Amino acid sequence: MKAIVSRIDLLTIIGKVQSVVPSHKPTIPILVNVLIEAIDDQLIISSTDLIVSIRCFIEAKVMEEGSITLPAKRFFQLVRELSAPQVELHSSVLDIAFINSGSSHFKIQGMHKNEFPDFPDLIEGNHFSLPTATLKEMFVRTSFAAGRDDQRQVLNGILLQCVQDKAAFIATNGKCVARLEAPLEVSFAEPVSYILPIKAVEEVIKILDEKNEKVKVGLMADKISFEIGYTTLVTKLLVGQYPDVMRIFPQKTANSIALHRDELISLLRQVSLFTSETVTSVRFTFSPGDLHLSVLNGEVGEGNVNMPVNYEGAQLDVAFNPHYFLEILRHSRDETVNFNISDPYNPALITDSSSALFVLMPMRL
């Protein structure tokens, strides 16, 4: 293999693919490498952790076709430190890569591509397209609510449901729920559901830019693909029954409470400083025209703050985890959010002017 590429282009795609490489030493040593292939007038770089696979293309001057795998982290760090505008890659039959850039010359020991897993086959299935900004919003505003190390594996992901001409994105960790909806240009005759691992969702967010492009989403029986520009990401799906979160969604009440988003964020950050591992909740006391937030923690101290609200009912006391409430507010839009609650024992519904629905579970007072 022998090819010349732009250093900036090379750095960009290595940055995209190397984040998929396992952070801990994998059982298959070659997974810490990226696969580099020079074919026609392109350089193709791929990586995988056997669940998520990603492949990127860039234009290159290919003098000799071939391939090699190189340690992802070291290769990325080296290209990042180079200063010349172009990089020449050349591999030998001994799986050694020669990297030349300006007056800099390096050799990196690689491994043969035969040991590298094949990129998943993208067989025909259902597919739809979404603007990059829309898909990014769907993932960013729901992924915060997904589990990270939950023993229930399905909660460590995002549920994608396609029903007729709409796609719903749902995430929950058992303490809060986030649901957003996006219109589709196609219609599904039968509802379909897929559970995407949270790592795959986070990687998709990284490769989505703000350009006015569309992402092609391919839906297959055991995997989903995302194609944007010269980048393709494929992920295996989580297997299991996702909980029916819609049954716990409360109805919007006739007299929803308008909460000033930034002010509530500021006050929650203040009182959350008085929570601890043993005291994890903040008491919300609604009384006519006022919301009082309080924490009493014998180990730390006491916090009390107030803000005006448009509440006119009888006094209502309810407790919430402030950190989950803050995450919902950070992923909400608008100057004010609508807060709907019936009593201290049932979930609260938080909405804004978008399609977003956020549910927060109350805690014991």
C-alpha positions as CSV (number, residue, x, y, z in Angstrom):
1,M,0.0,0.0,0.0
2,K,1.2,3.5,-0.8
3,A,-0.9,6.6,-0.7
4,I,-0.7,10.4,-0.1
5,V,-3.5,12.2,1.8
6,S,-4.3,15.6,3.3
7,R,-3.2,15.6,7.0
8,I,-6.3,17.6,8.0
9,D,-8.6,15.1,6.2
10,L,-6.7,12.1,7.7
11,L,-6.9,13.6,11.2
12,T,-10.6,14.2,10.8
13,I,-11.6,10.7,9.9
14,I,-9.2,9.1,12.4
15,G,-10.8,11.2,15.1
16,K,-14.2,9.8,14.1
17,V,-13.3,6.1,13.9
18,Q,-10.8,5.9,16.9
19,S,-13.5,6.7,19.5
20,V,-15.2,3.4,18.7
21,V,-12.0,1.5,19.6
22,P,-12.4,-0.3,23.0
23,S,-11.0,1.8,25.8
24,H,-10.1,-1.3,27.8
25,K,-7.8,-4.1,26.5
26,P,-10.1,-6.3,24.4
27,T,-10.0,-10.1,24.3
28,I,-9.2,-9.8,20.6
29,P,-6.0,-7.7,20.4
30,I,-6.5,-6.4,16.9
31,L,-9.6,-4.4,18.0
32,V,-7.3,-1.7,19.4
33,N,-6.3,-1.1,15.8
34,V,-7.9,0.7,12.9
35,L,-8.0,-0.8,9.4
36,I,-6.5,1.3,6.7
37,E,-7.3,0.4,3.1
38,A,-6.1,2.2,-0.1
39,I,-8.5,1.4,-3.0
40,D,-8.9,3.3,-6.2
41,D,-8.5,7.0,-5.3
42,Q,-9.7,6.6,-1.7
43,L,-8.3,5.8,1.7
44,I,-10.8,3.9,3.8
45,I,-10.4,3.7,7.6
46,S,-12.5,1.4,9.8
47,S,-12.8,0.4,13.4
48,T,-15.1,-1.8,15.5
49,D,-15.7,-3.1,19.1
50,L,-17.8,-5.9,17.6
51,I,-21.0,-4.0,18.6
52,V,-20.4,-0.7,16.9
53,S,-18.5,-0.5,13.6
54,I,-17.6,2.7,11.7
55,R,-16.0,3.3,8.3
56,C,-14.9,6.6,6.7
57,F,-13.7,7.5,3.2
58,I,-11.4,10.3,2.1
59,E,-9.9,11.2,-1.3
60,A,-6.3,10.1,-1.7
61,K,-3.6,9.7,-4.3
62,V,-3.1,6.0,-4.4
63,M,0.0,4.8,-6.0
64,E,-0.3,1.2,-4.7
65,E,-3.4,-0.5,-3.4
66,G,-3.2,-2.4,-0.2
67,S,-4.2,-2.5,3.5
68,I,-2.8,-2.6,7.0
69,T,-4.1,-2.2,10.6
70,L,-2.4,0.2,13.0
71,P,-2.8,1.0,16.7
72,A,-5.6,3.6,16.7
73,K,-4.5,5.7,19.6
74,R,-0.8,6.0,18.7
75,F,-1.7,6.6,15.0
76,F,-4.2,9.4,15.9
77,Q,-1.7,11.0,18.3
78,L,1.1,11.0,15.7
79,V,-1.0,12.5,12.9
80,R,-2.3,15.1,15.3
81,E,1.3,16.2,16.0
82,L,2.4,16.4,12.4
83,S,2.8,19.8,10.8
84,A,3.2,19.3,7.1
85,P,0.1,19.5,4.9
86,Q,0.3,16.0,3.5
87,V,1.0,12.6,4.8
88,E,2.4,9.6,2.9
89,L,1.5,6.1,4.0
90,H,3.4,3.1,2.8
91,S,3.2,-0.4,4.2
92,S,5.5,-3.3,3.7
93,V,4.9,-7.1,3.5
94,L,6.1,-7.3,7.1
95,D,3.1,-5.3,8.3
96,I,5.1,-2.2,9.1
97,A,3.7,1.2,8.1
98,F,6.1,3.9,7.0
99,I,4.7,7.4,7.6
100,N,6.3,10.4,6.0
101,S,5.3,14.0,6.4
102,G,7.6,16.8,5.4
103,S,10.9,16.1,7.1
104,S,9.4,13.7,9.6
105,H,9.7,9.9,9.0
106,F,8.2,7.1,11.2
107,K,7.7,3.4,11.3
108,I,4.8,1.8,13.1
109,Q,4.3,-1.9,13.6
110,G,0.9,-3.0,12.4
111,M,-1.1,-6.3,12.0
112,H,-2.4,-8.0,8.9
113,K,-5.9,-7.1,7.9
114,N,-7.0,-10.8,7.8
115,E,-7.3,-10.8,11.6
116,F,-9.6,-7.7,11.5
117,P,-13.4,-8.4,11.6
118,D,-15.3,-7.8,8.4
119,F,-17.5,-4.7,8.2
120,P,-21.2,-5.7,8.7
121,D,-23.2,-6.4,5.5
122,L,-25.8,-3.7,4.8
123,I,-28.5,-5.9,3.5
124,E,-31.7,-4.5,2.2
125,G,-34.3,-3.5,4.7
126,N,-36.5,-0.6,5.7
127,H,-34.9,2.8,5.6
128,F,-35.7,6.5,6.0
129,S,-33.8,9.8,6.0
130,L,-33.7,12.6,8.5
131,P,-31.9,16.0,8.4
132,T,-28.7,15.8,10.5
133,A,-29.9,18.5,12.8
134,T,-33.2,16.6,13.5
135,L,-31.5,13.3,14.3
136,K,-28.9,15.0,16.5
137,E,-31.7,16.7,18.4
138,M,-33.6,13.4,18.9
139,F,-30.5,11.7,20.3
140,V,-29.1,14.5,22.4
141,R,-32.4,15.3,24.0
142,T,-33.2,11.7,24.9
143,S,-29.8,10.0,25.5
144,F,-29.3,11.7,28.9
145,A,-32.2,9.7,30.3
146,A,-30.8,6.3,29.2
147,G,-29.2,4.0,31.7
148,R,-25.4,3.5,31.5
149,D,-24.7,0.4,33.6
150,D,-28.2,-0.8,34.4
151,Q,-28.5,-4.5,34.9
152,R,-31.6,-4.4,32.7
153,Q,-29.6,-4.2,29.4
154,V,-32.5,-2.8,27.4
155,L,-32.4,0.4,29.5
156,N,-28.8,1.0,28.4
157,G,-30.1,2.2,25.1
158,I,-32.6,4.2,23.2
159,L,-35.9,2.8,21.8
160,L,-36.6,3.8,18.2
161,Q,-40.3,3.2,17.2
162,C,-41.5,3.8,13.7
163,V,-45.3,4.1,13.5
164,Q,-46.8,5.2,10.1
165,D,-45.0,8.4,9.2
166,K,-43.5,9.2,12.6
167,A,-40.4,8.1,14.5
168,A,-40.4,8.2,18.3
169,F,-37.1,8.2,20.3
170,I,-37.5,7.1,23.9
171,A,-35.0,6.6,26.8
172,T,-35.4,5.8,30.5
173,N,-33.3,4.9,33.4
174,G,-36.2,4.1,35.6
175,K,-36.1,7.5,37.3
176,C,-37.0,9.7,34.4
177,V,-38.2,9.3,30.8
178,A,-37.5,11.3,27.7
179,R,-39.5,11.0,24.5
180,L,-39.3,13.0,21.3
181,E,-40.9,12.5,17.9
182,A,-39.9,13.4,14.4
183,P,-41.9,13.3,11.1
184,L,-40.8,10.8,8.4
185,E,-41.0,11.2,4.6
186,V,-42.0,7.5,4.4
187,S,-44.8,5.6,6.1
188,F,-44.5,2.2,7.8
189,A,-47.4,-0.1,7.2
190,E,-46.6,-2.0,10.4
191,P,-45.1,-0.5,13.6
192,V,-41.4,-1.5,14.2
193,S,-39.2,-1.1,17.2
194,Y,-35.4,-1.1,17.7
195,I,-33.2,-0.7,20.8
196,L,-29.9,1.1,20.0
197,P,-27.0,0.7,22.5
198,I,-26.2,4.0,24.2
199,K,-22.6,3.9,23.0
200,A,-23.8,3.7,19.4
201,V,-26.1,6.7,20.0
202,E,-23.2,8.7,21.4
203,E,-21.0,7.8,18.4
204,V,-23.7,8.9,16.0
205,I,-24.0,12.2,17.8
206,K,-20.3,12.8,17.3
207,I,-20.4,12.2,13.5
208,L,-23.4,14.4,12.9
209,D,-22.3,17.9,11.8
210,E,-24.4,21.0,11.3
211,K,-24.3,20.9,7.5
212,N,-27.6,20.8,5.7
213,E,-27.3,17.1,4.9
214,K,-29.6,14.2,5.5
215,V,-28.7,10.9,7.3
216,K,-29.9,7.7,5.7
217,V,-31.0,5.3,8.4
218,G,-31.1,1.6,7.4
219,L,-33.2,-0.7,9.5
220,M,-32.4,-4.4,9.5
221,A,-33.4,-7.4,11.7
222,D,-30.4,-7.3,14.0
223,K,-28.7,-4.0,13.3
224,I,-29.1,-0.3,12.2
225,S,-26.9,1.7,9.9
226,F,-26.4,5.5,9.7
227,E,-24.9,6.9,6.5
228,I,-23.9,10.5,6.2
229,G,-21.5,11.8,3.5
230,Y,-18.4,9.6,3.5
231,T,-19.1,8.0,6.9
232,T,-21.1,4.8,7.7
233,L,-21.8,3.6,11.2
234,V,-23.4,0.3,11.9
235,T,-24.5,-1.0,15.3
236,K,-26.0,-4.2,16.6
237,L,-29.2,-3.9,18.5
238,L,-30.0,-4.7,22.1
239,V,-32.2,-7.7,22.5
240,G,-35.1,-7.7,24.9
241,Q,-38.5,-6.2,25.7
242,Y,-38.4,-2.5,26.3
243,P,-40.7,-1.4,29.1
244,D,-44.0,0.2,28.1
245,V,-43.2,3.7,29.4
246,M,-46.3,5.3,27.8
247,R,-48.5,3.7,30.4
248,I,-46.9,5.8,33.2
249,F,-47.1,9.1,31.2
250,P,-49.4,11.4,33.2
251,Q,-52.0,13.5,31.4
252,K,-51.5,17.2,31.0
253,T,-53.5,18.9,33.7
254,A,-55.9,21.8,33.1
255,N,-53.8,24.1,35.2
256,S,-50.2,23.3,34.4
257,I,-47.6,25.3,36.3
258,A,-45.3,27.5,34.2
259,L,-41.7,27.3,35.6
260,H,-39.0,29.8,34.5
261,R,-36.4,27.4,33.2
262,D,-33.1,29.4,33.9
263,E,-34.3,30.5,37.3
264,L,-35.2,27.0,38.4
265,I,-31.9,25.6,37.1
266,S,-30.1,28.2,39.2
267,L,-32.0,27.4,42.3
268,L,-31.8,23.6,41.9
269,R,-28.0,23.9,41.5
270,Q,-27.9,25.8,44.8
271,V,-30.0,23.4,46.9
272,S,-28.5,20.3,45.3
273,L,-25.2,21.2,47.0
274,F,-26.9,20.1,50.2
275,T,-27.8,16.6,49.0
276,S,-25.6,13.6,49.6
277,E,-25.5,9.9,49.2
278,T,-28.0,9.5,52.1
279,V,-30.1,12.6,51.3
280,T,-30.8,12.6,47.6
281,S,-34.0,14.5,47.2
282,V,-35.3,18.1,47.2
283,R,-38.7,19.0,48.6
284,F,-40.9,21.0,46.3
285,T,-43.6,22.9,48.1
286,F,-46.2,24.6,45.9
287,S,-48.4,27.2,47.5
288,P,-50.4,30.0,45.9
289,G,-48.0,32.1,43.8
290,D,-44.8,30.5,45.3
291,L,-42.5,27.5,44.9
292,H,-40.3,26.7,47.9
293,L,-37.3,24.3,47.4
294,S,-35.7,22.9,50.5
295,V,-33.2,20.3,51.7
296,L,-32.5,19.3,55.3
297,N,-29.3,17.2,55.6
298,G,-28.0,16.5,59.1
299,E,-24.5,15.8,57.7
300,V,-24.3,18.9,55.5
301,G,-26.7,21.6,56.5
302,E,-29.9,23.1,55.2
303,G,-30.9,24.9,52.0
304,N,-34.0,26.9,51.2
305,V,-34.9,28.9,48.1
306,N,-38.0,30.4,46.6
307,M,-39.3,31.5,43.2
308,P,-42.7,32.9,42.0
309,V,-45.0,30.5,40.1
310,N,-48.5,30.7,38.7
311,Y,-49.8,28.0,41.2
312,E,-53.2,28.7,42.7
313,G,-54.2,25.4,44.3
314,A,-53.9,23.9,47.8
315,Q,-50.4,23.4,49.2
316,L,-48.6,20.5,47.4
317,D,-45.5,18.9,48.7
318,V,-43.5,16.5,46.5
319,A,-39.9,15.4,46.4
320,F,-37.6,14.9,43.3
321,N,-34.0,14.0,42.7
322,P,-32.5,17.5,41.7
323,H,-30.0,16.0,39.3
324,Y,-32.6,14.3,37.2
325,F,-34.7,17.4,37.2
326,L,-31.7,19.5,36.2
327,E,-31.0,17.2,33.2
328,I,-34.6,17.5,32.0
329,L,-34.4,21.3,32.3
330,R,-31.1,21.5,30.4
331,H,-32.6,19.5,27.6
332,S,-35.7,21.5,27.4
333,R,-36.3,24.6,25.2
334,D,-38.1,27.9,25.8
335,E,-37.9,30.4,28.6
336,T,-40.5,28.5,30.6
337,V,-41.5,24.9,30.8
338,N,-44.9,23.4,31.7
339,F,-45.0,21.3,34.8
340,N,-47.9,18.9,35.3
341,I,-48.5,16.9,38.4
342,S,-51.7,15.5,40.1
343,D,-50.3,14.4,43.5
344,P,-47.0,13.7,45.3
345,Y,-47.2,9.9,44.5
346,N,-47.5,10.0,40.7
347,P,-45.0,11.0,38.0
348,A,-44.7,14.6,36.9
349,L,-44.9,15.6,33.2
350,I,-42.6,18.4,31.9
351,T,-43.1,19.8,28.4
352,D,-42.0,22.7,26.2
353,S,-43.1,24.0,22.8
354,S,-41.4,21.1,21.0
355,S,-42.6,17.4,20.7
356,A,-40.5,16.6,23.8
357,L,-42.2,14.8,26.7
358,F,-40.2,14.4,30.0
359,V,-41.4,12.3,32.9
360,L,-39.9,12.5,36.4
361,M,-40.6,10.1,39.1
362,P,-41.3,11.5,42.6
363,M,-39.3,10.4,45.6
364,R,-40.5,9.5,49.1
365,L,-40.8,12.6,51.3
